[in-house]
Amino acid sequence: MSYIVRMPKLGVEMEVGEVVEWHVSAGDSVEADDVLAEIESEKSVAEVAAREDGVLRTVYLEVDDEAPPGAAMGIVAGPDEDIADLEAEVDTDAADGGADTADVQGDDADGSVGGTDSEPRESAVASVGEAEEGEGDVAAARTETGDVKATPKAKRTAAERGVALETVTGTGPRGGITASDVESAAAEVGDAATRTVREERGLSRMRSTIAERLGQSYREAVHVTVDREVDVEPAFDAKNAADASLTDVVLRCVSETLSDHPEFNATYDADDETHTIYEEHNVGVAVDLDGGLVTPVVPDVGGKSIAEIGAARDRVTDRVLEGEYTSDDLAGGTFTVSNLGVFGSDSFTPVINPPEVAILGVNRVTERAVQVSNGISFHRHVTFSLSFDHRVVDGADAARFLETLDAYLADAPDLVDG
């Protein structure tokens, strides 16, 4: 049976995938479940496997080519099987301007994704749509948020060539800018001032996604940060008793605090003006990688002991560090914790992970002299930095949140067996 190999959808936020490597070439025989290609989305890497035995007859996307979910990557069929109908289907969909990504099944591991095809190569623009008459040659077309409409490859090319996207005329769908548009603009610069490049560091897909999400967070959320220094000596006692890390104790205390202040365990949809509060405490824990920051989610922290939280956090963190995580590991968060204390920070402004409402920053451990019943003692302290969306909660709410967290950390040894 012949079929079209399509770009899979690796999560609800995936807009475009890039072919990282083909493991077979056109004309090679393949068996069911053989890996055909490796693709990369905004935050995930996945393998596209053969659904059935056959021959890779045609390749539509080469290495480094980008396309939206559902786009035709190639055709697998018998060596002598007629594939004219499949080729015509790909051509027809390309002429129609792209695939309907609503039909693409994101959890199809074999890469044979349902739905219609999309135009291969550089058809994936920030706002996907069929080019209308008169819209092809619009300089610096914009998305609804005001950003220049350009493919990820066009953005990378512009950064590498020193071309301002605002000056480029887009020829893609709805005036979107493609990499070839940027190359053409760079060739027309002429005698403009030159710059000597010391080093080029192209943004990875992960870094591009981080930049986009941080920009979205600051464009949409009204960020305010409140700090509080907390005596964490009891938390260290709990850490030792539970044979866990301080982070795991903090996560348990955060969960208790979220139970008392559920408005922070939430997301906010500005379009619908809806503040959604959740039962589960699915806490994201930021992990620093060479390519950028990834925030895997520890699910249902409220239903776990400190030891169970540590085990769950270790599992998901190991998957991230080994590059074996999936989009499921990053989904479903209701609150986030980011620890820069390991780098010696005394205070910072964590950026909210949209559409969540708040994020807690953890700073370094310091020692402070405190008065005790029999004199002076040195206790370990940590400053916690809570960033919140002021559209949804107020500064007084954040101050009360930190006050409650302080109280639970003071009673942390009581939570060891809970």
VOPAGU-2260 file (C-alpha; in pm, 1 decimal, decimal comma):
REM VOPAGU-2260
SITE   aa  ch    i         X         Y         Z
SITE  MET   A    0       0,0       0,0       0,0
SITE  SER   A    1     140,4     340,2     -92,2
SITE  TYR   A    2     108,4     645,0     130,7
SITE  ILE   A    3     232,4     998,8     185,6
SITE  VAL   A    4     477,8    1048,7     471,9
SITE  ARG   A    5     369,7    1368,2     646,3
SITE  MET   A    6     518,5    1611,6     894,0
SITE  PRO   A    7     380,1    1507,3    1236,9
SITE  LYS   A    8     243,6    1753,8    1491,8
SITE  LEU   A    9     450,8    1732,4    1812,0
SITE  GLY   A   10     220,9    1927,7    2042,1
SITE  VAL   A   11     -52,5    2186,6    2028,8
SITE  GLU   A   12     190,4    2479,3    2001,5
SITE  MET   A   13     388,0    2339,5    1706,4
SITE  GLU   A   14     363,3    2567,8    1404,3
SITE  VAL   A   15     649,1    2438,3    1190,3
SITE  GLY   A   16     887,3    2143,0    1179,7
SITE  GLU   A   17    1234,9    2122,9    1034,1
SITE  VAL   A   18    1395,3    1815,7     874,7
SITE  VAL   A   19    1714,0    1749,4    1070,5
SITE  GLU   A   20    1824,2    1430,7     894,4
SITE  TRP   A   21    1702,9    1171,2     645,9
SITE  HIS   A   22    1805,7     819,8     747,7
SITE  VAL   A   23    1722,8     681,5     402,9
SITE  SER   A   24    1750,0     820,9      51,9
SITE  ALA   A   25    1502,6     822,6    -233,6
SITE  GLY   A   26    1504,7     475,7    -389,1
SITE  ASP   A   27    1599,9     293,5     -66,9
SITE  SER   A   28    1388,9       3,2      55,4
SITE  VAL   A   29    1237,5      32,9     402,7
SITE  GLU   A   30    1053,0    -195,2     640,3
SITE  ALA   A   31     770,7    -110,6     876,3
SITE  ASP   A   32     895,0      85,6    1180,5
SITE  ASP   A   33    1227,7     175,7    1013,8
SITE  VAL   A   34    1328,0     532,2    1094,9
SITE  LEU   A   35    1288,2     743,8     782,0
SITE  ALA   A   36    1383,1    1087,4     910,6
SITE  GLU   A   37    1443,5    1297,4    1217,7
SITE  ILE   A   38    1252,0    1623,3    1262,5
SITE  GLU   A   39    1268,5    1910,0    1509,4
SITE  SER   A   40     985,8    2131,8    1626,8
SITE  GLU   A   41    1000,8    2433,8    1855,4
SITE  LYS   A   42    1090,8    2225,7    2160,9
SITE  SER   A   43    1099,3    1859,9    2060,6
SITE  VAL   A   44    1291,9    1623,1    1837,7
SITE  ALA   A   45    1118,3    1315,5    1698,9
SITE  GLU   A   46    1175,0    1029,3    1457,8
SITE  VAL   A   47     942,3     966,3    1164,4
SITE  ALA   A   48     904,1     592,7    1106,8
SITE  ALA   A   49     781,7     389,2     810,1
SITE  ARG   A   50     425,9     266,7     846,2
SITE  GLU   A   51     466,7     -26,9     605,9
SITE  ASP   A   52     727,6    -201,4     394,9
SITE  GLY   A   53     813,1     -32,1      67,5
SITE  VAL   A   54    1050,2     203,3    -110,4
SITE  LEU   A   55    1099,5     573,0     -42,9
SITE  ARG   A   56    1000,7     678,9    -393,0
SITE  THR   A   57     996,6    1058,4    -354,8
SITE  VAL   A   58    1133,1    1317,2    -110,7
SITE  TYR   A   59     961,8    1657,4     -89,1
SITE  LEU   A   60    1148,4    1810,7     205,7
SITE  GLU   A   61    1527,4    1814,2     214,7
SITE  VAL   A   62    1743,3    1855,6     525,2
SITE  ASP   A   63    1692,0    2202,5     683,0
SITE  ASP   A   64    1363,1    2249,1     498,2
SITE  GLU   A   65    1071,3    2364,6     712,6
SITE  ALA   A   66     700,5    2295,7     678,9
SITE  PRO   A   67     388,3    2298,1     896,5
SITE  PRO   A   68     231,6    1983,8    1043,1
SITE  GLY   A   69      67,2    1774,9     774,2
SITE  ALA   A   70     306,2    1877,8     496,3
SITE  ALA   A   71     420,7    1605,6     260,1
SITE  MET   A   72     773,3    1483,6     338,1
SITE  GLY   A   73     785,3    1199,1      89,4
SITE  ILE   A   74     604,0     899,4     -57,9
SITE  VAL   A   75     653,3     533,1      35,8
SITE  ALA   A   76     520,6     272,0    -204,4
SITE  GLY   A   77     607,8     -54,5    -370,5
SITE  PRO   A   78     900,7     -42,9    -615,3
SITE  ASP   A   79     676,1     -66,2    -921,6
SITE  GLU   A   80     355,9      74,4    -773,9
SITE  ASP   A   81     183,7     362,8    -953,3
SITE  ILE   A   82     204,5     675,4    -731,9
SITE  ALA   A   83      59,5     924,7    -979,3
SITE  ASP   A   84    -251,5     978,7    -765,0
SITE  LEU   A   85     -43,9    1052,4    -454,7
SITE  GLU   A   86     179,2    1292,9    -648,2
SITE  ALA   A   87    -129,3    1467,2    -781,7
SITE  GLU   A   88    -269,3    1492,0    -428,3
SITE  VAL   A   89      49,4    1662,4    -308,7
SITE  ASP   A   90      48,2    1899,8    -606,2
SITE  THR   A   91    -319,2    1984,0    -555,3
SITE  ASP   A   92    -275,5    2062,0    -187,9
SITE  ALA   A   93      30,9    2275,1    -262,6
SITE  ALA   A   94    -166,9    2471,0    -518,8
SITE  ASP   A   95    -448,3    2517,1    -266,2
SITE  GLY   A   96    -206,6    2689,6     -29,0
SITE  GLY   A   97    -147,1    2441,0     252,4
SITE  ALA   A   98    -279,2    2182,1     489,2
SITE  ASP   A   99    -551,4    2206,9     747,0
SITE  THR   A  100    -342,6    2137,2    1055,9
SITE  ALA   A  101    -654,8    2069,6    1261,9
SITE  ASP   A  102    -661,7    1725,4    1100,9
SITE  VAL   A  103    -304,3    1636,7    1192,8
SITE  GLN   A  104    -271,9    1378,1    1469,0
SITE  GLY   A  105      19,0    1482,2    1692,1
SITE  ASP   A  106      69,3    1143,0    1860,0
SITE  ASP   A  107     118,0     940,4    1542,5
SITE  ALA   A  108     470,8     818,2    1603,8
SITE  ASP   A  109     507,4     675,5    1255,1
SITE  GLY   A  110     492,9    1013,3    1088,0
SITE  SER   A  111     208,4     913,4     855,4
SITE  VAL   A  112     -10,7    1194,5     975,2
SITE  GLY   A  113    -369,4    1233,3     870,1
SITE  GLY   A  114    -514,9    1539,3     701,7
SITE  THR   A  115    -425,1    1722,1     384,2
SITE  ASP   A  116     -78,2    1820,5     271,7
SITE  SER   A  117      80,8    2161,2     286,0
SITE  GLU   A  118     313,1    2330,5      41,4
SITE  PRO   A  119     665,8    2192,9     101,5
SITE  ARG   A  120     980,2    2394,2     170,4
SITE  GLU   A  121     922,9    2753,0     284,3
SITE  SER   A  122     547,0    2764,4     302,9
SITE  ALA   A  123     528,1    2788,5     684,0
SITE  VAL   A  124     494,6    3155,7     776,9
SITE  ALA   A  125     415,6    3288,2    1124,5
SITE  SER   A  126      49,1    3332,3    1026,8
SITE  VAL   A  127     -39,1    3050,3     788,2
SITE  GLY   A  128    -288,6    3128,4     516,9
SITE  GLU   A  129    -345,6    3126,8     145,5
SITE  ALA   A  130    -196,7    3427,0     -33,6
SITE  GLU   A  131    -468,3    3650,3    -164,6
SITE  GLU   A  132    -454,3    3857,2    -477,5
SITE  GLY   A  133    -253,8    4172,8    -426,3
SITE  GLU   A  134     -94,8    4053,2     -98,7
SITE  GLY   A  135     219,6    3888,2    -237,2
SITE  ASP   A  136     451,5    4191,9    -244,8
SITE  VAL   A  137     381,2    4360,8      86,0
SITE  ALA   A  138     688,0    4495,3     267,7
SITE  ALA   A  139     718,6    4398,3     633,6
SITE  ALA   A  140     381,2    4223,8     666,3
SITE  ARG   A  141     273,4    4201,0    1029,6
SITE  THR   A  142     102,4    3945,3    1249,5
SITE  GLU   A  143    -189,4    4043,9    1471,6
SITE  THR   A  144      57,0    4108,9    1757,4
SITE  GLY   A  145     259,2    4350,8    1540,6
SITE  ASP   A  146     554,7    4119,9    1476,3
SITE  VAL   A  147     704,7    4097,1    1129,1
SITE  LYS   A  148     562,5    3789,9     959,5
SITE  ALA   A  149     856,3    3563,6     866,0
SITE  THR   A  150     953,1    3196,4     865,1
SITE  PRO   A  151    1193,4    3079,5    1137,3
SITE  LYS   A  152    1457,5    3021,1     868,8
SITE  ALA   A  153    1406,1    3376,7     738,7
SITE  LYS   A  154    1460,1    3513,5    1090,3
SITE  ARG   A  155    1783,5    3316,6    1128,3
SITE  THR   A  156    1904,8    3424,0     786,2
SITE  ALA   A  157    1827,6    3788,0     863,5
SITE  ALA   A  158    2030,1    3769,3    1184,9
SITE  GLU   A  159    2321,0    3604,4    1004,6
SITE  ARG   A  160    2322,1    3852,8     714,7
SITE  GLY   A  161    2253,6    4164,5     922,4
SITE  VAL   A  162    1927,9    4239,9     742,1
SITE  ALA   A  163    1642,3    4416,7     922,5
SITE  LEU   A  164    1324,3    4219,8     853,9
SITE  GLU   A  165    1123,6    4544,4     855,6
SITE  THR   A  166    1299,5    4643,9     531,8
SITE  VAL   A  167    1233,4    4317,7     345,3
SITE  THR   A  168     951,1    4268,5      96,1
SITE  GLY   A  169     778,6    3937,1     160,4
SITE  THR   A  170     668,1    3713,5    -125,5
SITE  GLY   A  171     529,0    3429,5      86,1
SITE  PRO   A  172     165,1    3368,7     177,4
SITE  ARG   A  173      -2,8    3694,3     291,8
SITE  GLY   A  174     320,7    3883,4     241,6
SITE  GLY   A  175     521,1    3662,6     476,7
SITE  ILE   A  176     899,9    3680,8     446,5
SITE  THR   A  177    1094,9    3371,7     339,2
SITE  ALA   A  178    1468,9    3306,5     362,4
SITE  SER   A  179    1504,4    3369,8     -11,6
SITE  ASP   A  180    1345,6    3714,1      38,1
SITE  VAL   A  181    1611,5    3792,3     298,6
SITE  GLU   A  182    1889,1    3670,9      69,9
SITE  SER   A  183    1756,9    3892,9    -208,4
SITE  ALA   A  184    1742,8    4192,1      24,0
SITE  ALA   A  185    2097,6    4126,7     141,1
SITE  ALA   A  186    2220,1    4119,7    -218,3
SITE  GLU   A  187    2066,5    4462,9    -280,7
SITE  VAL   A  188    2244,2    4636,0       8,3
SITE  GLY   A  189    2520,7    4756,5    -223,7
SITE  ASP   A  190    2771,4    5001,6     -76,1
SITE  ALA   A  191    2621,9    5021,1     271,7
SITE  ALA   A  192    2854,4    5019,6     572,4
SITE  THR   A  193    3009,1    4681,2     637,0
SITE  ARG   A  194    3061,2    4497,9     965,6
SITE  THR   A  195    3337,6    4251,0    1042,7
SITE  VAL   A  196    3184,3    3940,1    1194,2
SITE  ARG   A  197    3372,7    3809,4    1494,0
SITE  GLU   A  198    3146,0    3512,7    1552,9
SITE  GLU   A  199    2806,9    3390,5    1432,5
SITE  ARG   A  200    2571,4    3221,8    1673,4
SITE  GLY   A  201    2251,4    3124,0    1500,4
SITE  LEU   A  202    1955,0    3072,9    1733,2
SITE  SER   A  203    1857,0    2711,3    1777,1
SITE  ARG   A  204    1490,5    2621,9    1742,6
SITE  MET   A  205    1476,2    2592,1    2121,2
SITE  ARG   A  206    1629,0    2938,6    2167,5
SITE  SER   A  207    1391,9    3084,2    1906,6
SITE  THR   A  208    1095,8    2935,7    2090,9
SITE  ILE   A  209    1221,0    3070,3    2423,7
SITE  ALA   A  210    1260,5    3416,5    2270,5
SITE  GLU   A  211     910,4    3403,8    2126,0
SITE  ARG   A  212     750,1    3287,3    2452,2
SITE  LEU   A  213     937,0    3540,7    2666,4
SITE  GLY   A  214     832,9    3813,4    2425,9
SITE  GLN   A  215     473,7    3693,2    2446,8
SITE  SER   A  216     493,9    3692,9    2827,1
SITE  TYR   A  217     618,1    4051,5    2847,5
SITE  ARG   A  218     381,3    4176,8    2577,4
SITE  GLU   A  219      74,4    4028,4    2742,9
SITE  ALA   A  220     130,4    3988,4    3118,0
SITE  VAL   A  221     173,9    4282,2    3355,3
SITE  HIS   A  222     483,3    4161,1    3542,3
SITE  VAL   A  223     536,2    4257,8    3906,1
SITE  THR   A  224     785,7    4089,5    4140,8
SITE  VAL   A  225     776,0    4073,2    4520,5
SITE  ASP   A  226    1072,3    3944,7    4728,6
SITE  ARG   A  227    1080,7    3792,2    5076,4
SITE  GLU   A  228    1377,7    3662,1    5276,4
SITE  VAL   A  229    1293,4    3342,6    5462,9
SITE  ASP   A  230    1469,3    3147,4    5738,0
SITE  VAL   A  231    1510,3    2801,8    5581,3
SITE  GLU   A  232    1686,5    2627,5    5868,8
SITE  PRO   A  233    1377,6    2411,0    5934,6
SITE  ALA   A  234    1362,0    2328,2    5561,9
SITE  PHE   A  235    1716,3    2193,4    5580,5
SITE  ASP   A  236    1608,5    1977,6    5877,5
SITE  ALA   A  237    1325,6    1841,5    5662,0
SITE  LYS   A  238    1566,7    1787,7    5372,8
SITE  ASN   A  239    1793,6    1576,2    5590,8
SITE  ALA   A  240    1506,6    1382,2    5746,6
SITE  ALA   A  241    1355,3    1299,7    5406,5
SITE  ASP   A  242    1694,0    1234,7    5242,8
SITE  ALA   A  243    1587,1    1473,5    4966,5
SITE  SER   A  244    1701,5    1804,1    4819,5
SITE  LEU   A  245    1606,6    2151,3    4936,9
SITE  THR   A  246    1425,2    2197,5    4604,6
SITE  ASP   A  247    1195,0    1904,2    4683,1
SITE  VAL   A  248    1112,1    2049,2    5025,4
SITE  VAL   A  249    1040,4    2386,3    4864,0
SITE  LEU   A  250     812,7    2222,2    4604,6
SITE  ARG   A  251     611,0    2051,7    4878,4
SITE  CYS   A  252     577,0    2379,2    5069,4
SITE  VAL   A  253     482,1    2559,1    4746,5
SITE  SER   A  254     206,0    2303,7    4693,3
SITE  GLU   A  255      72,2    2362,6    5044,5
SITE  THR   A  256      83,0    2736,6    4976,5
SITE  LEU   A  257    -104,2    2695,2    4647,9
SITE  SER   A  258    -379,8    2513,4    4836,5
SITE  ASP   A  259    -422,8    2822,2    5053,5
SITE  HIS   A  260    -388,5    3064,1    4760,0
SITE  PRO   A  261    -543,9    2879,0    4461,6
SITE  GLU   A  262    -561,2    3195,6    4250,9
SITE  PHE   A  263    -188,8    3147,1    4181,1
SITE  ASN   A  264    -234,2    2785,4    4065,3
SITE  ALA   A  265    -393,0    2902,9    3746,2
SITE  THR   A  266    -376,4    3026,2    3388,3
SITE  TYR   A  267    -522,0    3338,4    3231,8
SITE  ASP   A  268    -679,2    3372,9    2887,4
SITE  ALA   A  269    -680,4    3742,2    2798,7
SITE  ASP   A  270    -901,3    3690,3    2493,2
SITE  ASP   A  271   -1178,6    3531,8    2699,6
SITE  GLU   A  272   -1084,8    3725,9    3015,4
SITE  THR   A  273   -1092,5    3393,7    3199,9
SITE  HIS   A  274    -888,0    3314,7    3510,9
SITE  THR   A  275    -883,1    2932,1    3528,0
SITE  ILE   A  276    -789,7    2774,3    3862,9
SITE  TYR   A  277    -684,2    2407,9    3873,0
SITE  GLU   A  278    -717,9    2127,1    4127,1
SITE  GLU   A  279    -381,5    1963,6    4050,5
SITE  HIS   A  280     -55,6    2136,2    4139,7
SITE  ASN   A  281     146,7    2063,0    3825,3
SITE  VAL   A  282     466,6    2251,2    3900,9
SITE  GLY   A  283     719,4    2327,1    3628,6
SITE  VAL   A  284    1084,2    2323,1    3736,1
SITE  ALA   A  285    1318,4    2519,7    3509,7
SITE  VAL   A  286    1622,7    2322,5    3386,3
SITE  ASP   A  287    1923,7    2495,8    3231,6
SITE  LEU   A  288    2054,5    2332,6    2911,9
SITE  ASP   A  289    2329,1    2442,3    2674,2
SITE  GLY   A  290    2067,8    2545,0    2418,3
SITE  GLY   A  291    1841,6    2730,0    2660,0
SITE  LEU   A  292    1594,5    2687,5    2943,0
SITE  VAL   A  293    1343,9    2400,9    2945,9
SITE  THR   A  294    1066,2    2369,3    3203,1
SITE  PRO   A  295     953,0    2009,3    3256,1
SITE  VAL   A  296     645,2    1962,4    3471,3
SITE  VAL   A  297     627,1    1755,7    3790,6
SITE  PRO   A  298     260,9    1646,5    3789,4
SITE  ASP   A  299      30,8    1650,2    4092,6
SITE  VAL   A  300     288,5    1769,1    4345,8
SITE  GLY   A  301      11,0    1807,2    4602,5
SITE  GLY   A  302     -52,8    1433,5    4603,0
SITE  LYS   A  303     308,8    1336,2    4670,2
SITE  SER   A  304     538,2    1315,2    4971,0
SITE  ILE   A  305     871,5    1498,2    4966,9
SITE  ALA   A  306    1047,6    1174,5    4871,0
SITE  GLU   A  307     798,0    1107,5    4591,3
SITE  ILE   A  308     837,5    1462,5    4464,2
SITE  GLY   A  309    1215,2    1411,0    4452,6
SITE  ALA   A  310    1181,2    1086,1    4259,7
SITE  ALA   A  311     936,6    1237,1    4008,3
SITE  ARG   A  312    1151,8    1546,5    3962,6
SITE  ASP   A  313    1464,6    1333,9    3911,9
SITE  ARG   A  314    1292,0    1126,7    3643,4
SITE  VAL   A  315    1170,6    1418,0    3435,5
SITE  THR   A  316    1494,2    1614,9    3485,2
SITE  ASP   A  317    1702,1    1316,4    3371,5
SITE  ARG   A  318    1492,5    1286,2    3056,5
SITE  VAL   A  319    1552,4    1654,0    2981,7
SITE  LEU   A  320    1927,2    1636,9    3047,2
SITE  GLU   A  321    1958,1    1325,9    2829,8
SITE  GLY   A  322    1753,8    1482,3    2549,1
SITE  GLU   A  323    1487,4    1212,6    2573,7
SITE  TYR   A  324    1196,1    1431,0    2682,6
SITE  THR   A  325     879,5    1484,6    2480,0
SITE  SER   A  326     626,5    1765,0    2455,1
SITE  ASP   A  327     415,2    1579,7    2714,7
SITE  ASP   A  328     689,3    1643,0    2973,5
SITE  LEU   A  329     651,1    2018,5    2917,5
SITE  ALA   A  330     272,1    2037,2    2908,1
SITE  GLY   A  331       2,7    2092,8    3168,9
SITE  GLY   A  332     188,1    2323,3    3408,0
SITE  THR   A  333      -9,5    2537,1    3653,5
SITE  PHE   A  334     279,8    2709,7    3836,5
SITE  THR   A  335     657,5    2730,7    3786,3
SITE  VAL   A  336     966,0    2738,6    4009,4
SITE  SER   A  337    1302,9    2867,1    3881,9
SITE  ASN   A  338    1619,6    2833,2    4090,7
SITE  LEU   A  339    1906,7    3072,4    4018,9
SITE  GLY   A  340    2045,6    3028,5    4367,4
SITE  VAL   A  341    2281,9    2764,6    4232,2
SITE  PHE   A  342    2445,8    3047,9    4036,0
SITE  GLY   A  343    2476,4    3272,6    4340,7
SITE  SER   A  344    2192,3    3513,4    4265,2
SITE  ASP   A  345    2056,5    3722,8    4553,4
SITE  SER   A  346    1746,9    3841,5    4367,8
SITE  PHE   A  347    1603,7    3830,0    4016,4
SITE  THR   A  348    1282,0    3884,0    3823,6
SITE  PRO   A  349    1152,2    3549,5    3693,8
SITE  VAL   A  350     951,8    3573,4    3373,0
SITE  ILE   A  351     604,9    3420,9    3388,2
SITE  ASN   A  352     557,6    3109,9    3175,1
SITE  PRO   A  353     241,3    3193,2    2973,6
SITE  PRO   A  354     -44,6    3130,8    3015,3
SITE  GLU   A  355      36,3    3069,1    3383,1
SITE  VAL   A  356     -28,8    3343,7    3638,3
SITE  ALA   A  357     289,0    3330,9    3848,1
SITE  ILE   A  358     641,9    3195,9    3888,2
SITE  LEU   A  359     856,5    3162,2    4201,0
SITE  GLY   A  360    1227,4    3239,7    4188,1
SITE  VAL   A  361    1464,8    3077,1    4439,2
SITE  ASN   A  362    1789,6    3254,7    4525,0
SITE  ARG   A  363    2111,1    3147,8    4696,5
SITE  VAL   A  364    2140,2    3030,0    5055,1
SITE  THR   A  365    2303,1    3281,6    5289,6
SITE  GLU   A  366    2367,0    3283,1    5663,0
SITE  ARG   A  367    2220,9    3546,2    5894,5
SITE  ALA   A  368    2262,2    3602,3    6266,6
SITE  VAL   A  369    1929,7    3560,4    6444,2
SITE  GLN   A  370    1837,5    3602,9    6807,0
SITE  VAL   A  371    1738,7    3281,8    6982,2
SITE  SER   A  372    1640,7    3208,5    7340,6
SITE  ASN   A  373    1997,8    3158,0    7459,6
SITE  GLY   A  374    2171,0    3423,1    7251,2
SITE  ILE   A  375    2268,9    3455,2    6886,0
SITE  SER   A  376    2267,9    3176,9    6627,1
SITE  PHE   A  377    2345,2    3170,6    6255,0
SITE  HIS   A  378    2057,8    3045,4    6040,1
SITE  ARG   A  379    2044,8    2984,3    5668,2
SITE  HIS   A  380    1815,7    3213,1    5469,4
SITE  VAL   A  381    1684,4    3224,4    5112,9
SITE  THR   A  382    1520,2    3515,8    4931,0
SITE  PHE   A  383    1218,0    3408,3    4726,1
SITE  SER   A  384    1114,6    3623,9    4427,4
SITE  LEU   A  385     750,4    3586,2    4320,4
SITE  SER   A  386     658,2    3730,1    3979,3
SITE  PHE   A  387     286,4    3751,1    3911,8
SITE  ASP   A  388      46,6    3881,6    3647,4
SITE  HIS   A  389    -100,0    4199,8    3793,8
SITE  ARG   A  390    -400,3    4170,9    3563,5
SITE  VAL   A  391    -514,8    3872,2    3768,4
SITE  VAL   A  392    -375,8    3910,1    4122,0
SITE  ASP   A  393    -254,2    4206,1    4327,0
SITE  GLY   A  394      62,5    4285,4    4518,3
SITE  ALA   A  395    -107,8    4221,4    4850,9
SITE  ASP   A  396    -207,2    3874,0    4727,3
SITE  ALA   A  397     156,1    3803,5    4636,3
SITE  ALA   A  398     279,1    3928,1    4974,6
SITE  ARG   A  399      31,7    3698,1    5151,0
SITE  PHE   A  400     143,5    3408,5    4930,0
SITE  LEU   A  401     506,3    3456,7    5038,6
SITE  GLU   A  402     400,2    3495,7    5401,1
SITE  THR   A  403     219,5    3161,0    5383,6
SITE  LEU   A  404     517,7    2998,5    5210,6
SITE  ASP   A  405     738,7    3128,2    5493,2
SITE  ALA   A  406     511,0    2963,5    5747,5
SITE  TYR   A  407     511,2    2626,4    5569,4
SITE  LEU   A  408     890,5    2632,8    5536,4
SITE  ALA   A  409     913,0    2699,7    5910,6
SITE  ASP   A  410     699,4    2387,5    5967,9
SITE  ALA   A  411     866,1    2182,4    5691,7
SITE  PRO   A  412     976,3    1897,9    5925,2
SITE  ASP   A  413     606,6    1826,6    5988,7
SITE  LEU   A  414     561,1    1760,1    5613,9
SITE  VAL   A  415     828,4    1490,2    5583,3
SITE  ASP   A  416     590,2    1201,6    5636,9
SITE  GLY   A  417     289,5    1375,6    5481,4
